[in-house]
Amino acid sequence: MSDEERLTTAVERCEILLRESRRSFGEEHPQTLTAMLDLADALWAQGRLIAARKLEHQVVSQRRRLLGADNTETLAALGKLAVTLAAQGELTEARQMQEEVVSGMRALYGETGRSTLRAINNLAGTVAAQGDLAGAEGMLQSVIATVRHEYGRQDPDCISAMGNLAGIRWRQGEWVEAYKLQNEVVELLRQTHGGDDDSTRIALAVLDSMERAIDF
């Protein structure tokens, strides 16, 4: 089965589960809302961002009404919607949402909570897309330092932030530093996921492109 066929199958499976959940529990049941987000994720993987955004927006609206704006499930859905908006180039609105998510997660889980750190990581991506590379770098350095201290160097959230920081440094013209950091990301992924994992392969492809550009 090709990648395209797998993605199509995943969407169809999610659509079936959503229909069943709506029929069994109703439109506003937590299981239905979760099924909507699962379908949105599957549509995202296909590149169907408009359809994914519609579902995410509906979930955010319903969770705000049912659970409140400061509920962790509401904030999680808002974070997904913000990432979609950022991917569509609506950076100002996405940043506002992500800042709301960061603030809410801090209130719920503190500065070292995983949800807080992941929200800051996402916010840094939008800040960088707006051109504030120094601001994004500072956020990512803070995330990396906190995750390393709290959860360890091989933690997935640490590796993710390191990869994002490598990209920022590359855009800043700090090519050698970016290469070294990306190489560390590849080695950590090999240790934790193995050489054949998709995440390792992607990170290695980025590293290879950096090496060709620098021409060591």
Steps between C-alpha positions, in 0.01 A plus 500: 500500500635841402525793739210669323285189540587478870403862553171451316425188706574690821257778403229251410546316830475825696189604308332171589590535868369856506168399344463218749581730791251762386230237463570339838586800718398818322686798355632644826614185682871499595557185296348665193716809541809282534400310186469833318856592596624158392339557160655847486844346561443250220387774263806706600724212400337510156563872474128582525546790741173679425296194595717437806465861610120485481491200732755648742309826519178314577667303780652815651162676497317209658764430764512866597125498551484165676827495697617860515785686332758399763433126485795290389297328226388837365855630500628188325243543223584870474866408460417269210295771332783750545749269329261465207458876474877546507540243223251702294702816554266667750785563739360787707185314597695178552744675734220652704345157544831339589576767757159428654587129507839564663340721764227247570736206522731692734206567730402133497836322500770753580808598304641145487182317398522310174193672357655837579832412340335361186288813470811719521670284237204554265491872576870527415430363154244771432724771645778384267263500203423863581871576467595530867772236496670627815174485694431149376854391587460623856175307543653180366812527712278536806294195401811289437660596831180425693427168330860382543489584869154355566480205260844433352693563182337213309146616568298543176402856592866589545594348164212678327603839639864434408402429141298820488791697647735353239266635232495843662879516520527395138271785397713738709808401300654303786557205270765309691313529830179395329673198346647392833162525670322313221765228518427467872130469417571216256712312754235537772231374264715202403545416868132535588319397179755314289644579161197383300242717676335769286599777740863390485494486121351849475755645742781331310374643170510848654853435625611380156361812335685716752823314433467549124428871547797553730721280278726366776 
